[in-house]
Amino acid sequence: GIITFGIAFNNQITLTNAANNAAQVLMAGTGQITDPCASANTALAQAGASLNNSNIYGSNPLAFSISAYTNPTTPNTVGPYNVVFSVSGGPSCPTEVASMVTGQEIVVTATYGCKLQFLGINFAPNCKLSAQTAEVVQ
């Protein structure tokens, strides 16, 4: 049971780090990013490479969404998109560059399934880890 929980905890830390990396990439923002979804996908795939494991996540692979707070009460959100771990491919949203305005908040939310199985019993069959990071576009 401790080992199973340790794996889930490690995955949560990795997920948080991957979401943070994706948000920092998008923070470069104006003039630097041409496709926010492709950039976030690449950052998540690189920082969360150990999360590319169907034995752990089951039916909830690593996924992300991006929210741009152009309006404080109603963000412009794209996603969720499943992260593609290959060199080419993945989600694309080049029109969302218009939402990345200097001084505005960008929020990256990443989710990943977890498997809390011990002695053949899955104690949380719908377990889903989540991490969220906000950065200001520079």
Secondary structure, DSSP 8 states (H G I E B T S, - for coil): -HHHHHHHHHHHHHHHHHHHHHHHHHHT-TTT-S-HHHHHHHHHHHHTGGG--HHHHTT---EEEEEE-SSSSS-EEEEEEE---SSS-----GGGGGG--TT-EEEEEEEEE---EETTEES-TT-EEEEEEEEE--
